[in-house]
Amino acid sequence: MFKYPPEIRKLIYTTNAIENFNRQLRKVTKTKSAFVSNDALMKILYLTTMNIVVKWTMPIQNWGSILDNLMIFFADRVKIAL
């Protein structure tokens, strides 16, 4: 864990965004006692995900330096779309 710079550690080990996303998905599915089919469940999760993504407006601080460090440590996994 300590071999990575502080920016990468914060990015890797911060789970607040993931927990928030999961909470919003559970909020939609827990009110339904049953779904007609697996497709119905997948459709409601897809639509909920699209609504959640629209609300993501806060950019990651220092993204340039984080991306540089990610490319150093994980060059084989990081692909940059041009």
C-alpha positions as CSV (number, residue, x, y, z in Angstrom):
1,M,0.0,0.0,0.0
2,F,2.7,2.5,0.9
3,K,4.7,1.9,-2.4
4,Y,2.1,4.2,-4.1
5,P,2.1,8.0,-3.9
6,P,-0.6,9.6,-1.7
7,E,-2.7,10.6,-4.7
8,I,-3.0,7.0,-5.9
9,R,-3.6,5.6,-2.4
10,K,-6.5,8.0,-2.0
11,L,-8.0,7.0,-5.3
12,I,-7.6,3.3,-4.7
13,Y,-8.7,3.1,-1.1
14,T,-11.5,5.7,-1.1
15,T,-14.8,3.8,-1.2
16,N,-17.3,6.6,-0.5
17,A,-18.3,6.9,-4.2
18,I,-18.8,3.2,-4.6
19,E,-20.8,2.9,-1.4
20,N,-23.0,5.8,-2.5
21,F,-23.6,4.2,-5.9
22,N,-24.5,0.9,-4.2
23,R,-26.8,2.6,-1.8
24,Q,-28.7,4.3,-4.6
25,L,-29.1,1.0,-6.4
26,R,-30.4,-0.7,-3.2
27,K,-32.8,2.2,-2.7
28,V,-34.5,1.4,-6.0
29,T,-34.5,-2.4,-5.7
30,K,-35.6,-2.7,-2.0
31,T,-39.0,-1.1,-2.6
32,K,-39.9,-3.8,-5.1
33,S,-40.7,-7.2,-3.6
34,A,-40.3,-9.1,-6.9
35,F,-39.4,-8.4,-10.5
36,V,-41.2,-10.0,-13.5
37,S,-38.0,-11.2,-15.0
38,N,-34.2,-10.7,-14.8
39,D,-34.5,-8.3,-17.8
40,A,-36.9,-6.1,-15.8
41,L,-34.3,-5.9,-13.0
42,M,-31.5,-5.2,-15.4
43,K,-33.6,-2.4,-17.1
44,I,-34.3,-0.7,-13.8
45,L,-30.7,-0.9,-12.7
46,Y,-29.6,0.5,-16.1
47,L,-32.0,3.4,-15.9
48,T,-31.0,4.1,-12.3
49,T,-27.3,4.1,-13.3
50,M,-28.0,6.6,-16.1
51,N,-29.7,8.9,-13.6
52,I,-26.8,8.5,-11.1
53,V,-24.2,9.3,-13.7
54,V,-25.9,12.5,-14.7
55,K,-25.4,13.8,-11.1
56,W,-21.6,13.1,-11.1
57,T,-20.3,16.6,-11.6
58,M,-17.3,16.9,-9.2
59,P,-14.0,16.2,-11.0
60,I,-11.1,14.4,-9.3
61,Q,-8.6,16.8,-7.9
62,N,-5.0,16.6,-9.4
63,W,-6.2,14.1,-12.1
64,G,-3.2,14.9,-14.3
65,S,-0.6,13.9,-11.7
66,I,-2.8,10.9,-10.7
67,L,-2.9,9.7,-14.3
68,D,0.9,10.1,-14.7
69,N,1.5,8.0,-11.6
70,L,-1.0,5.4,-12.7
71,M,0.8,5.1,-16.0
72,I,4.1,4.6,-14.2
73,F,2.8,1.9,-11.9
74,F,0.2,0.3,-14.2
75,A,1.4,1.0,-17.7
76,D,0.0,-2.3,-19.0
77,R,-3.5,-1.6,-17.7
78,V,-4.0,2.2,-18.3
79,K,-5.2,3.1,-21.8
80,I,-5.6,6.7,-22.7
81,A,-8.3,7.5,-25.3
82,L,-7.2,10.3,-27.6
